[in-house]
Amino acid sequence: MEWIKAEVQTTAIGEEIVTGALLENNIAGVEIVNARERVRHLAEVAHTWDYAEEGLLDVESDAVYVVFYVTNDSSGEKLLSDVRESLFHLKIQEIEGFPLGTLEIKLESANDKSWLDEWKKHFKPFSIGRIVIVPQWEEYQSTFGADEIIFKIDPGSAFGTGQHQTTKLCIHALQELLLDDKNVLDIGCGSGILSIISLLLGARDVFACDIDPAGAIAATKKNAALNGINLQNLIIRYGDVLSDEMLRTEIFRNKYDVIVANIVADVIIEIIPFVKEVLEQRGIFIASGIIDERADEVLGVFAKYEIEIVDKFELEGWFCIVGTDEKT
């Protein structure tokens, strides 16, 4: 079978938005090519170099490329047409003013089926504090001892690999908490990364929800199985916490010691009154997915609803805000 390689030009901010648009068109297996991420990684391990080619760390462009493949036939052509339409609408909307790049698609022939596993070569285990994220096909030997927690992931099951800045910030924030015997609400769980890591960090149980009725639930269940998570401790539901009354009723059956929402600023602002209602006394709310231009606005809504700021983390233009309910 012949294949076509498609490469969408976007930005670091736009990569998950574009990946989400592809997922809506049933394209789950993508590769992210980010030259600046490569440069940052090389800089981190520079002390191990014997030799570096001159100019290796010189990268002028901020472009990020989302790569996927379609069959070279009428079915593939139809899929490309649908993707182009989705990208056209994204460009018109420019979600929250995010710079999404050109969103142009570059096509080339890819007749060698080896591309199917080629992208896996670029996804290696990486650490966020004492959490090590390991793709399921990689053999990993612990190097940091008993404190290290290994999180296995199937990155092909849904977008969300733990590599995005907003996810890294949430994982960092979760490690700052004492989660032993705590219950957690994960709003916008995606592939279940934060839910499962919360359980690996000692949480008693997690309620995870997402607006994706199929991809997110299947991905979360698969990643839970990879990590030996008992589904009795992980409730997974789909729906919008702002409008789905059945979902809201189920969530309201409990109060939550920790609520984490890795979404976007507009949704975080809208869900804060809901969070206020279901958060335990002195519970912790972790909000991420906030670009720096919106951070002050989100902080203002935290103050309006008397959620005291405990901590703030920033990574490459993204913010994570950690707060606690001031009610006594």
Residue pairs with C-beta under 8 A, 6 or more apart in sequence:
1 71
1 72
1 113
2 71
2 72
2 73
2 109
2 111
3 69
3 70
3 71
3 72
3 76
3 109
3 110
3 111
3 113
3 115
4 69
4 70
4 71
4 72
4 76
4 80
4 107
4 108
4 109
4 110
5 67
5 69
5 107
5 108
5 109
5 110
5 115
6 67
6 68
6 69
6 70
6 80
6 83
6 105
6 106
6 107
7 33
7 65
7 66
7 67
7 105
7 106
7 107
7 108
8 18
8 22
8 65
8 66
8 67
8 68
8 83
8 87
8 103
8 104
8 105
9 63
9 64
9 65
9 101
9 102
9 103
9 104
9 106
10 17
10 18
10 63
10 64
10 65
10 66
10 100
10 101
10 102
10 103
11 62
11 63
11 64
11 98
11 99
11 100
11 101
12 34
12 36
12 62
12 64
12 165
12 316
12 317
13 98
13 99
13 100
13 291
13 317
14 64
14 98
14 99
14 100
14 101
14 103
15 32
15 34
15 64
15 66
15 164
16 159
16 160
16 164
17 90
17 95
17 98
17 100
18 66
18 87
18 90
18 100
18 103
19 30
19 32
19 66
19 159
20 159
21 83
21 86
21 87
21 90
22 28
22 30
22 66
22 68
22 83
22 86
22 159
23 158
23 159
23 212
23 215
24 86
25 79
25 82
25 83
25 86
26 79
27 68
27 70
27 79
27 83
28 156
28 157
28 158
28 159
28 215
29 68
29 69
29 119
29 156
30 66
30 67
30 68
30 119
30 159
31 66
31 67
31 68
31 118
31 119
31 122
32 64
32 65
32 66
32 67
32 163
33 64
33 65
33 66
33 67
34 64
34 65
35 59
35 61
35 63
36 59
36 62
37 163
39 56
39 57
39 59
42 52
42 56
42 57
43 57
46 52
63 101
64 101
67 119
69 110
69 115
69 116
70 76
70 79
70 80
72 109
80 105
80 107
83 105
84 105
87 103
87 105
88 103
90 100
90 103
91 100
91 103
94 100
95 264
96 264
96 265
96 266
96 291
96 294
97 293
98 291
120 135
120 137
123 135
123 155
123 161
124 135
124 138
125 132
125 133
125 134
125 135
125 138
125 140
126 132
126 133
126 162
126 163
127 133
128 162
128 168
128 171
128 172
128 175
129 171
129 172
129 175
130 144
130 147
130 148
130 149
130 175
131 149
131 151
131 171
131 175
131 197
131 200
132 140
132 142
132 148
132 149
132 150
132 151
133 151
133 153
133 161
133 162
133 163
134 140
134 150
134 151
134 152
134 153
135 152
135 153
135 154
135 155
136 152
136 153
136 154
136 226
140 150
142 148
142 150
149 197
149 200
149 201
151 162
151 193
151 196
151 197
151 200
151 227
152 223
152 226
152 227
153 161
153 162
153 191
153 193
153 223
153 226
154 219
154 222
154 223
154 226
155 161
155 191
157 191
157 215
157 218
157 219
157 222
157 223
158 190
158 191
158 212
158 215
158 216
158 218
158 219
159 190
159 191
160 167
160 190
160 191
160 193
160 219
161 191
162 168
162 171
162 193
165 315
165 316
165 317
165 318
166 262
166 288
166 289
166 290
166 318
166 320
167 193
167 194
167 262
167 288
168 315
169 288
169 313
169 314
169 315
169 318
169 319
169 320
170 194
170 260
170 262
170 286
170 288
170 320
171 193
171 194
171 197
172 313
172 320
173 260
173 286
173 288
173 311
173 313
173 320
173 322
174 194
174 197
174 198
174 201
174 258
174 260
174 286
175 201
176 311
176 322
177 201
177 258
177 284
178 202
179 198
179 201
179 202
179 203
179 258
180 202
180 203
181 202
181 203
181 204
182 202
182 203
182 204
182 257
182 258
183 203
183 204
183 205
183 206
183 207
183 254
183 256
183 257
183 258
184 195
184 198
184 203
184 205
184 206
184 207
184 256
184 257
184 258
184 259
184 260
185 206
185 207
185 209
185 251
185 256
185 258
185 259
185 260
185 278
186 192
186 194
186 195
186 198
186 206
186 207
186 208
186 209
186 259
186 260
186 261
187 209
187 241
187 259
187 260
187 261
187 263
187 271
188 209
188 210
188 211
188 261
188 262
188 263
188 267
189 195
189 208
189 209
189 210
189 216
189 220
189 236
190 210
190 212
190 216
190 219
190 220
190 262
191 216
191 219
191 220
191 223
192 208
192 216
192 219
192 220
192 221
192 223
192 224
192 234
192 236
193 223
194 260
194 262
195 206
195 208
195 220
195 224
195 234
195 236
196 206
196 220
196 223
196 224
196 227
196 229
196 234
198 206
198 258
198 260
199 205
199 206
199 227
199 229
199 233
199 234
200 227
203 258
204 233
205 233
205 234
205 235
206 233
206 234
206 235
207 235
207 237
207 250
207 251
207 254
207 256
208 220
208 234
208 235
208 236
208 237
209 236
209 237
209 238
209 239
209 241
209 247
209 251
210 216
210 217
210 220
210 238
211 238
211 239
211 240
212 238
213 238
216 236
216 238
217 236
217 237
217 238
220 234
220 236
221 231
221 236
224 231
224 234
237 247
237 250
238 247
239 246
239 247
240 247
241 247
241 248
241 251
241 271
241 274
242 267
242 270
242 271
242 274
248 274
251 278
252 277
252 278
254 278
255 278
255 279
255 280
255 283
256 278
256 279
256 280
256 283
257 280
257 283
257 284
258 283
258 284
258 285
258 286
259 275
259 278
259 279
259 283
259 284
259 285
259 286
260 285
260 286
260 287
260 288
261 267
261 268
261 271
261 275
261 285
261 286
261 287
261 288
261 289
262 288
262 289
263 271
263 288
263 289
264 289
264 290
265 289
265 290
265 291
265 294
265 297
265 298
268 287
268 289
268 290
268 298
269 297
269 298
269 301
272 301
272 302
272 305
272 307
273 305
275 285
275 307
276 305
276 307
276 325
279 285
279 325
280 325
281 325
281 327
281 328
282 324
282 325
283 324
283 325
284 310
284 322
284 323
284 324
285 307
285 322
285 323
285 324
285 325
286 320
286 321
286 322
287 298
287 320
287 321
287 322
287 323
288 318
288 319
288 320
288 321
289 318
290 298
290 318
290 319
290 320
290 321
291 317
291 318
291 319
292 314
292 317
292 318
292 319
295 312
295 319
295 321
298 319
298 321
299 309
299 321
302 308
302 309
302 321
302 323
306 325
306 326
306 327
307 323
307 324
307 325
307 326
308 323
308 324
308 325
308 326
309 321
309 322
309 323
310 322
310 323
310 324
311 321
311 322
312 319
312 320
312 321
312 322
313 319
313 320
313 322
314 320
